[in-house]
Structures are given as C-alpha cells and as structure tokens.
Amino acid sequence: MNLNSLKPAAGSVKKGKRIGRGQGSGKGGTSTRGHKGARSRSGYSSKAGFEGGQMPIQRRVPKYGFKNINRIEYVAVNLDVLQKLAEDHSLTSIDQNLLQQHGIIAKSRKYKILGNGELTAKLAISAHAYSKSAKTAIENAGGSIENL
C-alpha cells in the first residue's frame, strides 16, 4: 500500500452539483436560488439574527440579569484528584506549577480546592481558595494550607 494508491471507499464520494451550467442539467436558469428577492442576488449575506423583517428573538425576549464584572471564576480541583496525584508521583507539596504540568488547570487560571473525595496524604497545598470541607480534610490529614 502506498500513499499514491489510496482511494476512498466505493460509493462514499459523490460528485458535487454543477449549478448554473445550462437548462439541460436541471440546475440552470435560476441556479437553485428561486426567483427574485435578496437571496437570489449575488453578494447577498444576511445579518446575524435577521429573521426576514420579523422582530428578532434577541429583541423579543426582555433583558434579564446582569454580569458581575468583579466575579472571580475558579477552576474546581477536588481532594480525590490531589490524592491520586500524591499517590502516583509520591508528592509532599502541591502548587500551581505542578497542577499545570499535569494538565489539571490551565495557565493563568485561579483554582479552588473542593472537598469531594478522601485525602489521606499529608500535603502542603497552595491554592487561591478552599472550601470549608477541603480545609478540614487537609488539616485532619496533617497537611498545611497556603493562600496564593
């Protein structure tokens, strides 16, 4: 088998419609665009959300709520993830760089430790925020907490 001998499976590739190539093709004349109107013209492109003159949905539906510009979004990291990391790599401390290296958080994202799962390893953890249950679980396991 060579690259030059590769072919698609039989019947998987269809020929494209040849539009606007004469009346005999069945796709001549208006070239499947119908008669008159904006959509039949060349250069037509509709605006995003345009509904043919009908009141668009983004204007029919009332405004609702607001976006808090001071909101801080955290990536959730659970205790079971930290426990697995500690077991697999025999760690004693966990910080932002380590979590980035293992693909748990993206660079320049803040993260919060949550209390889902069990933590038995004694870890020194540094994070931006902690839930109450996570704090107690880390301290009960003999670990320490550091805020970033």
BELNORJO-V345046 format. One record per backbone hydrogen bond with DSSP energy under -1.0 kcal/mol. NH is the residue of the N-H (numbers start at 1). CO is the residue of the C=O. Records with the same first field share a line. If there is no record, write none. Layout:
NH: CO / CO
This chain:
5: 2
12: 9
19: 17
20: 27
26: 23
31: 28
33: 30
40: 37
41: 38
44: 41
50: 47
54: 51
59: 56
60: 56
61: 57
71: 68
75: 110
77: 112
79: 114
80: 116
82: 78
83: 79
84: 80
85: 81
86: 82
87: 83
88: 84
89: 85
94: 124
99: 95
100: 96
101: 97
102: 98
103: 100
104: 99
109: 106
112: 75
113: 129
114: 77
124: 92
125: 144
126: 94
127: 146
128: 111
129: 111
131: 113
135: 131
136: 132
137: 133
138: 134
139: 135
140: 136
141: 137
143: 138
144: 123
146: 125
148: 127
